[in-house]
Structure formats: structure tokens, C-alpha cells
Amino acid sequence: MDIKIQHKNSSASPLGGEALALIWFCRIAVALLFIFSGLIKANDPLGFSYKLEEYFEVFHVTFLNDLALSLSIILCALEMILGFALLIGIRINAITWGLLLLIIFFGFLTFYSAFFKVVQTCGCFGDAIPLTPWESFGKDMVLLALVLVLFFNRKQIRPLVSPTAEIRWLVAAVVISLGVGLYTYNFLPVLDFLPYKVGNNIPKEMSTPPGAVPDEYELTYQLKNKATGATKSMSDKEYLKTGIWKDTNWEIKGDPERRLIKKGFEPKIRDLGINDSQGNDYTKELLANPFYSIWVVAYDLNKTNEAALGRLNALAINLTQNYNIRTVMITSASPTDAAAFSKQHHLAFEIFHADGVPLKTMVRANPGVMLLKNGTVINKWHYHNMPDYDALVKQYLQKQ
């Protein structure tokens, strides 16, 4: 039921204070949540595009993978635009329809992920606030309730700017929202929430501290009585507590079912393994280097920027000759393909191999560059803003 706002010198019924407060609360809460959600994902649009690709795989629409990055930037911008437009109250009919359709769509995705246990983190707030699918679905349902209040009372939402200024505000919102995603894609996230961020020590992020609580599992046994043929299921705790294991008539059939009941400590980096072309593990050796080393991360050689690799190759040659800096390229390409690529482009890097998932997490660029010392990430760059030889030497190597 719509709530009427009383205008000055109007005979309409006055709007109740509680109803007005509710509308304003929903308006501000929804607007800020959409702006925050869009902004935090736009901080890392490439990371959000990886999440979209997971959904494309689940729904068997992988032909959209090439559009994942564009859709990522557009969706992040759309959330911010809708939130900002709601906040200042412009084009409110279209905006409330957009908010309703978007939250229904997000609600469907998070429910599907939770119920069928497919995409285990929805990416709603990027890597800044990881949520389980059920937490994401709960958040979407609360947001849906707030949006419905606004939708059914959309005629009562008044703009905060004059009609002549609406277009200017809307254009500004579009430009800024798209600009954030384009900037962070081309120059790395402004805020890095990943385990390979500057200042982190990679071996430490890979280790489990002494006394850390491990995962807790429950085993379920399927039992059968040899005398009567009766069957029953019993947890490992019940199995020991009841003493049924002493009764030789009861025997365990098949393998016990193992179920996680309590998550324990989990290192932030769990999947990093760096090998040479022969499969030898170089992870510890590379991370234990007490001197500066340059890692060029090119997870996909088919899509990497070859011109940037050429510039980085020249930089690596100068650093190796003048400062004996170890420069390596780490890729998910096969040894055969990587060797052919290296030969074709006359690369001076040592070539190593790792799974694509940690490489995508290391640096959101292809290629990206990391400067390490004693396993600690000293700095990292997108290939668009990689410092030149003189700047790198002046800032780091002359201070050794």
C-alpha cells in the first residue's frame, strides 16, 4: 500500500512519521549497500570476472567467457549507478525497477549456489568480505525486503536535486562508476585484499602455526548385524560410546562417510607449487632467496601482452647483468608451449610453471610483475605502470 506524502497547502493525508522514517531508512540502506557492493567489486574487476566465469561454467554458457571482463565492469558500475540514483532520488521509477530485478537475479544465483553447492563464494563483496552462499542468500533476502518497501512506495520518494540537474548528476555517476573499474583493471586494485599483497610474507601465508585447530570431521559407519540382518548408521563417537564395537555380531559395511563438522585453521595460500619444466619443485628455493628477485607472472601466454613482455625482458637483462637480480617468469602454460614462446620472443627469464589459480591471485595482470625479497612481496605492478630500469634501481637496489 502506497504511503502518501502531504505537500504544502495540500488536502492529502499527512504522512506518518514512522512510515517516512522507514522509507528513508530503506532508501539510505539500499543505496549505500549497492554503492559499496559495486565499488568493492570494481576495485578488482578482473577478480570478479573470474567469479562470473565460474557461474558461466555452472550454467553451461561458457561462450560468454570472453565477455566476462566487460560484464564485470558494467555490472559493478550498474550497482553504483543504481545506488547513487536512489540516494539522490532521480529517475526513481526506473531505478526501483532496476533494483528489484537485480536483487531477484542475485538472489536466484546465491540460492542456486547454496542449494546445489556449486560456486562456494558468491563474490558479492569481492575478496574484501568473503561470504558463504547461504550468508549471501540471507543478505540478498534482507536486501530484497528493503527494496520491496521502496518499490511499493516509489511514488513517495522525492529527488534531492532539481530536474534540470538530474542529467548532470546521472552522467557524473556513470562516468565515475565506469572509470573506477577501468582504472583498477589497468593499474591494479587500489586496495589489495589478496594473500599476495604488498608486505605479506608468502611462506608465512602458506604455513600453519603451532597449535592451530585442525578441521574436525565426523565419521558415519554403516553397521549390519550378522545374526539378524538388521542395519543401522552410527557416528564414530556413538560407535565408541555405546561399546557396540565389542559385539562381534555387528560389523562395519563399506567405507565410513566422512563429513566436515567444524572448519579449522586454513592457510591463506594453500595451492602454490612452482616447478621447472622437468617437474622439480622450486617453490622453497625461489621464496628463500635473500636478495631481490623479479617474478613476471603470465598465467596465460595465449592472452598475455607480448609488447609488455618485451619491455620486461629488456629490463630483466639489464638487472641481471648489472645487479645479478634473479628474474623468473611463472606461467600455467605447458613446458613445451612455454619453451616455444620463450624461444620465439627471445626471453631471458628462467621459466617456471604453476597452476593458473594462484597465478591469477598473485597479481591482477597478464603479465604482472612482483618484486620479492626473502619471500616477502616488496611491491608489484601492472605492466602498464611498471617502473623503468632507472626508477627501479634508484628506489630499491641503491639502498641495499
C-alpha positions as CSV (number, residue, x, y, z in Angstrom):
1,M,0.0,0.0,0.0
2,D,1.5,3.4,-1.1
3,I,2.2,6.0,1.6
4,K,1.1,9.5,0.6
5,I,3.3,12.5,1.3
6,Q,1.4,15.7,2.2
7,H,2.5,18.7,0.2
8,K,2.3,22.2,1.5
9,N,-1.2,23.6,1.0
10,S,-2.5,20.2,0.0
11,S,-5.5,18.4,1.4
12,A,-3.8,15.0,1.3
13,S,-3.5,13.0,4.4
14,P,-0.2,13.7,6.3
15,L,2.5,11.0,6.1
16,G,3.1,9.2,9.4
17,G,6.5,9.8,10.9
18,E,7.2,6.1,11.3
19,A,6.3,5.4,7.6
20,L,8.5,8.3,6.5
21,A,11.4,7.1,8.7
22,L,11.0,3.5,7.3
23,I,11.2,4.8,3.7
24,W,14.2,6.9,4.4
25,F,15.9,4.1,6.2
26,C,15.3,1.7,3.3
27,R,16.4,4.3,0.8
28,I,19.7,5.0,2.5
29,A,20.5,1.4,3.4
30,V,19.8,0.1,0.0
31,A,21.7,2.9,-1.7
32,L,24.8,2.6,0.4
33,L,24.8,-1.2,0.2
34,F,24.6,-1.1,-3.6
35,I,27.3,1.6,-3.9
36,F,29.6,-0.3,-1.5
37,S,29.0,-3.7,-3.2
38,G,29.6,-2.2,-6.7
39,L,32.7,-0.2,-5.5
40,I,34.3,-3.1,-3.7
41,K,34.0,-5.3,-6.8
42,A,35.0,-2.5,-9.1
43,N,38.2,-2.3,-7.0
44,D,39.1,-5.7,-8.6
45,P,37.0,-6.2,-11.8
46,L,39.3,-8.9,-13.1
47,G,38.8,-10.9,-9.9
48,F,35.0,-10.5,-10.3
49,S,35.3,-11.6,-13.9
50,Y,36.8,-14.9,-12.7
51,K,33.8,-15.4,-10.5
52,L,31.5,-14.7,-13.4
53,E,33.3,-17.4,-15.4
54,E,32.6,-19.9,-12.6
55,Y,28.9,-19.1,-12.9
56,F,29.1,-19.4,-16.7
57,E,30.5,-22.9,-16.3
58,V,27.8,-23.9,-13.8
59,F,25.1,-22.8,-16.2
60,H,26.9,-24.1,-19.3
61,V,27.2,-20.8,-21.0
62,T,31.0,-20.7,-21.3
63,F,30.7,-19.0,-24.6
64,L,30.2,-15.8,-22.5
65,N,33.7,-16.2,-21.0
66,D,35.2,-13.7,-23.5
67,L,32.6,-11.1,-22.3
68,A,33.3,-11.8,-18.6
69,L,35.6,-8.8,-18.0
70,S,33.3,-6.3,-19.8
71,L,30.2,-7.7,-17.9
72,S,32.2,-7.4,-14.7
73,I,32.9,-3.7,-15.2
74,I,29.4,-3.0,-16.4
75,L,27.7,-4.9,-13.5
76,C,29.9,-3.1,-10.9
77,A,29.1,0.2,-12.5
78,L,25.4,-0.6,-12.6
79,E,25.3,-1.3,-8.9
80,M,26.9,2.0,-8.1
81,I,24.8,4.0,-10.5
82,L,21.5,2.5,-9.2
83,G,22.6,3.1,-5.6
84,F,23.6,6.7,-6.2
85,A,20.5,7.4,-8.3
86,L,18.3,6.1,-5.4
87,L,20.2,8.1,-2.9
88,I,19.5,11.4,-4.7
89,G,16.1,10.3,-5.9
90,I,16.4,10.7,-9.7
91,R,14.5,8.5,-12.3
92,I,13.1,6.7,-9.3
93,N,10.5,4.6,-11.2
94,A,13.2,3.1,-13.5
95,I,15.7,2.9,-10.6
96,T,13.4,0.9,-8.3
97,W,12.5,-1.5,-11.1
98,G,16.2,-2.0,-11.8
99,L,17.0,-2.6,-8.1
100,L,14.2,-5.1,-7.8
101,L,15.1,-7.1,-10.9
102,L,18.8,-7.0,-10.0
103,I,18.3,-8.3,-6.4
104,I,15.9,-11.0,-7.6
105,F,18.6,-12.1,-10.1
106,F,21.3,-12.1,-7.4
107,G,19.0,-13.9,-5.0
108,F,18.5,-16.7,-7.5
109,L,22.2,-17.0,-8.1
110,T,23.1,-17.2,-4.4
111,F,20.3,-19.7,-3.7
112,Y,21.3,-21.9,-6.6
113,S,25.0,-21.7,-5.4
114,A,24.0,-22.6,-1.8
115,F,21.4,-25.3,-2.6
116,F,23.5,-27.1,-5.2
117,K,26.9,-26.3,-3.6
118,V,28.4,-25.1,-6.9
119,V,30.1,-21.7,-6.5
120,Q,31.2,-21.6,-2.9
121,T,31.9,-17.9,-2.6
122,C,29.5,-15.5,-4.5
123,G,31.8,-12.6,-4.9
124,C,29.2,-10.2,-3.6
125,F,31.8,-8.1,-1.9
126,G,34.8,-9.3,-3.8
127,D,37.7,-10.7,-1.7
128,A,37.2,-8.0,0.9
129,I,34.3,-9.7,2.7
130,P,34.1,-13.4,1.6
131,L,30.6,-14.8,2.3
132,T,29.3,-18.4,2.1
133,P,26.5,-19.0,-0.4
134,W,23.9,-19.2,2.4
135,E,25.2,-16.0,4.0
136,S,25.0,-14.3,0.6
137,F,21.4,-15.6,0.1
138,G,20.4,-14.3,3.5
139,K,21.9,-10.9,2.7
140,D,20.0,-10.8,-0.6
141,M,16.7,-11.7,1.1
142,V,17.1,-8.9,3.6
143,L,18.0,-6.5,0.8
144,L,15.0,-7.7,-1.2
145,A,12.7,-6.9,1.7
146,L,14.1,-3.3,1.8
147,V,13.9,-2.9,-2.0
148,L,10.2,-4.1,-1.9
149,V,9.4,-1.3,0.6
150,L,10.9,1.2,-1.8
151,F,9.3,-0.4,-4.9
152,F,5.7,-0.2,-3.5
153,N,6.3,3.3,-2.2
154,R,8.3,4.6,-5.1
155,K,5.9,7.5,-5.8
156,Q,6.7,8.9,-2.4
157,I,10.4,9.2,-3.0
158,R,11.3,12.8,-3.8
159,P,14.5,13.9,-5.6
160,L,17.2,15.8,-3.7
161,V,18.3,17.7,-6.9
162,S,16.4,19.9,-9.3
163,P,15.0,18.4,-12.5
164,T,17.5,20.4,-14.6
165,A,20.4,19.0,-12.7
166,E,19.4,15.3,-12.9
167,I,21.1,14.6,-16.2
168,R,24.4,16.1,-15.0
169,W,24.3,14.0,-11.8
170,L,23.4,10.9,-13.7
171,V,26.2,11.4,-16.3
172,A,28.7,12.0,-13.5
173,A,27.6,8.8,-11.8
174,V,28.0,6.8,-15.0
175,V,31.5,8.3,-15.8
176,I,32.8,7.8,-12.2
177,S,31.4,4.3,-11.9
178,L,32.8,3.0,-15.2
179,G,36.0,4.9,-14.6
180,V,36.7,3.1,-11.3
181,G,36.6,-0.3,-12.9
182,L,38.6,0.7,-16.0
183,Y,41.3,2.3,-13.8
184,T,41.7,-0.6,-11.4
185,Y,41.7,-3.1,-14.3
186,N,44.6,-1.2,-16.0
187,F,46.6,-0.3,-12.9
188,L,45.8,-3.0,-10.3
189,P,43.3,-2.7,-7.4
190,V,43.6,0.3,-5.2
191,L,43.1,-1.9,-2.1
192,D,44.6,-5.4,-2.3
193,F,42.7,-8.0,-0.2
194,L,44.6,-11.0,-1.6
195,P,47.2,-13.0,0.2
196,Y,49.9,-11.9,-2.1
197,K,49.5,-8.2,-1.3
198,V,52.5,-5.9,-0.8
199,G,54.1,-6.5,2.6
200,N,52.9,-10.1,3.0
201,N,55.4,-12.9,3.5
202,I,54.4,-15.8,1.2
203,P,55.9,-18.7,3.2
204,K,54.2,-17.4,6.3
205,E,50.8,-17.2,4.5
206,M,51.4,-20.8,3.4
207,S,52.2,-22.2,6.9
208,T,50.1,-23.5,9.7
209,P,51.2,-22.1,13.1
210,P,51.8,-24.5,16.0
211,G,48.7,-25.2,18.0
212,A,46.3,-24.2,15.2
213,V,43.0,-26.0,15.4
214,P,42.6,-28.6,12.6
215,D,39.4,-29.4,10.7
216,E,37.1,-31.5,12.7
217,Y,35.4,-34.4,10.9
218,E,32.7,-36.9,11.8
219,L,32.7,-40.5,10.5
220,T,29.5,-42.3,10.0
221,Y,29.6,-46.1,9.9
222,Q,27.1,-48.4,8.2
223,L,26.6,-51.4,10.5
224,K,25.0,-54.8,9.9
225,N,24.1,-57.5,12.4
226,K,25.4,-60.8,11.1
227,A,22.8,-62.7,13.2
228,T,19.6,-60.8,12.5
229,G,20.5,-58.9,9.3
230,A,19.5,-55.6,11.0
231,T,21.3,-52.4,9.8
232,K,22.0,-49.1,11.4
233,S,24.0,-45.9,10.9
234,M,26.2,-44.6,13.7
235,S,28.7,-41.8,14.1
236,D,32.2,-42.6,15.3
237,K,31.5,-41.1,18.7
238,E,28.4,-43.1,19.1
239,Y,30.2,-46.2,17.9
240,L,32.8,-45.9,20.7
241,K,30.4,-44.6,23.4
242,T,27.9,-47.4,23.1
243,G,30.5,-50.1,23.0
244,I,28.8,-51.7,20.1
245,W,32.3,-52.4,18.6
246,K,32.7,-55.1,21.3
247,D,29.7,-57.0,19.9
248,T,31.1,-59.4,17.3
249,N,27.6,-59.7,15.7
250,W,27.9,-56.1,14.4
251,E,30.2,-55.5,11.5
252,I,31.1,-52.3,9.5
253,K,29.9,-52.5,5.9
254,G,31.7,-50.4,3.3
255,D,33.8,-47.3,3.9
256,P,32.7,-44.8,6.5
257,E,31.3,-41.5,5.4
258,R,33.5,-38.6,6.3
259,R,31.8,-35.2,7.0
260,L,33.3,-31.9,7.9
261,I,31.5,-30.6,11.1
262,K,33.8,-27.7,12.1
263,K,36.3,-25.8,10.0
264,G,39.7,-25.4,11.5
265,F,42.6,-23.1,10.6
266,E,43.4,-22.8,6.9
267,P,46.4,-21.1,5.5
268,K,45.6,-18.2,3.2
269,I,47.8,-19.7,0.5
270,R,47.2,-23.4,0.0
271,D,47.7,-24.1,-3.7
272,L,51.1,-22.6,-4.6
273,G,53.6,-25.0,-6.2
274,I,56.3,-23.8,-8.6
275,N,58.1,-26.3,-10.8
276,D,60.6,-26.3,-13.6
277,S,59.9,-27.9,-17.0
278,Q,61.1,-31.3,-15.5
279,G,58.6,-31.1,-12.7
280,N,61.2,-30.4,-10.0
281,D,59.8,-28.3,-7.1
282,Y,61.4,-24.8,-6.8
283,T,58.9,-23.2,-4.5
284,K,61.1,-23.1,-1.4
285,E,64.2,-22.1,-3.3
286,L,62.6,-19.2,-5.0
287,L,60.9,-18.0,-1.8
288,A,64.0,-18.3,0.3
289,N,66.1,-16.0,-1.9
290,P,67.6,-13.4,0.5
291,F,68.1,-10.9,-2.3
292,Y,65.7,-9.1,-4.6
293,S,64.1,-11.1,-7.3
294,I,61.7,-10.2,-10.1
295,W,58.8,-12.5,-10.8
296,V,57.0,-11.9,-14.1
297,V,53.6,-13.6,-13.8
298,A,52.0,-14.5,-17.1
299,Y,49.3,-17.1,-16.3
300,D,48.0,-17.3,-19.9
301,L,50.7,-16.9,-22.6
302,N,48.0,-17.0,-25.3
303,K,46.4,-13.8,-23.9
304,T,49.4,-12.1,-22.5
305,N,50.6,-8.6,-23.7
306,E,53.6,-9.5,-25.8
307,A,54.8,-5.9,-26.1
308,A,54.8,-5.6,-22.3
309,L,56.8,-8.9,-22.1
310,G,59.3,-7.5,-24.5
311,R,59.9,-4.4,-22.3
312,L,60.1,-6.5,-19.2
313,N,62.6,-8.8,-20.9
314,A,64.9,-5.9,-21.7
315,L,64.5,-4.7,-18.0
316,A,65.4,-8.2,-16.8
317,I,68.5,-8.4,-18.9
318,N,69.8,-5.1,-17.5
319,L,69.0,-6.0,-13.9
320,T,70.7,-9.4,-14.3
321,Q,73.8,-8.0,-15.9
322,N,74.3,-5.1,-13.6
323,Y,72.9,-6.3,-10.3
324,N,72.7,-10.1,-10.7
325,I,69.0,-10.0,-10.0
326,R,67.2,-13.3,-10.5
327,T,64.3,-12.8,-12.9
328,V,61.8,-15.6,-13.5
329,M,58.6,-15.9,-15.5
330,I,55.9,-18.1,-14.0
331,T,53.2,-19.4,-16.2
332,S,50.4,-22.0,-16.3
333,A,51.4,-22.9,-19.9
334,S,52.8,-26.4,-20.5
335,P,56.6,-26.7,-20.6
336,T,56.5,-27.3,-24.4
337,D,54.4,-24.2,-25.1
338,A,56.3,-22.0,-22.7
339,A,59.7,-23.1,-24.2
340,A,58.4,-22.4,-27.7
341,F,57.0,-19.0,-26.6
342,S,60.3,-18.1,-24.9
343,K,62.4,-19.0,-27.9
344,Q,60.1,-17.1,-30.3
345,H,60.3,-13.9,-28.2
346,H,64.0,-14.4,-27.1
347,L,63.1,-14.2,-23.4
348,A,65.9,-14.1,-20.9
349,F,63.7,-15.2,-17.9
350,E,64.1,-18.5,-16.2
351,I,60.8,-20.3,-16.9
352,F,58.8,-21.9,-14.2
353,H,55.3,-23.4,-14.0
354,A,52.4,-23.2,-11.6
355,D,48.6,-23.7,-11.6
356,G,46.7,-20.8,-13.1
357,V,44.6,-20.2,-9.9
358,P,47.4,-18.9,-7.7
359,L,48.9,-17.0,-10.6
360,K,45.7,-15.1,-11.1
361,T,45.7,-14.3,-7.4
362,M,49.3,-13.1,-7.3
363,V,48.8,-10.1,-9.5
364,R,45.7,-9.0,-11.5
365,A,47.6,-8.5,-14.8
366,N,48.8,-10.7,-17.6
367,P,51.7,-10.1,-17.4
368,G,52.1,-8.7,-13.9
369,V,55.3,-8.1,-12.0
370,M,56.3,-8.8,-8.4
371,L,59.4,-7.7,-6.6
372,L,60.3,-10.2,-3.8
373,K,62.9,-10.5,-1.1
374,N,63.1,-13.3,1.5
375,G,59.7,-14.4,0.3
376,T,58.1,-11.0,1.1
377,V,56.3,-9.1,-1.5
378,I,58.1,-5.8,-1.7
379,N,56.0,-4.3,-4.5
380,K,54.0,-5.4,-7.5
381,W,52.9,-3.7,-10.7
382,H,50.6,-3.9,-13.6
383,Y,52.5,-3.9,-16.9
384,H,51.0,-0.5,-17.6
385,N,52.8,1.2,-14.7
386,M,55.9,-0.9,-14.2
387,P,58.8,1.5,-13.3
388,D,61.7,1.7,-15.7
389,Y,65.2,0.5,-15.0
390,D,66.5,3.8,-13.5
391,A,63.5,4.2,-11.2
392,L,63.7,0.6,-10.0
393,V,67.4,0.9,-9.3
394,K,67.1,4.2,-7.5
395,Q,64.2,3.1,-5.3
396,Y,65.4,-0.3,-4.3
397,L,68.8,-1.5,-5.5
398,Q,70.9,1.5,-4.5
399,K,69.6,1.1,-0.9
400,Q,70.9,-2.4,-0.5
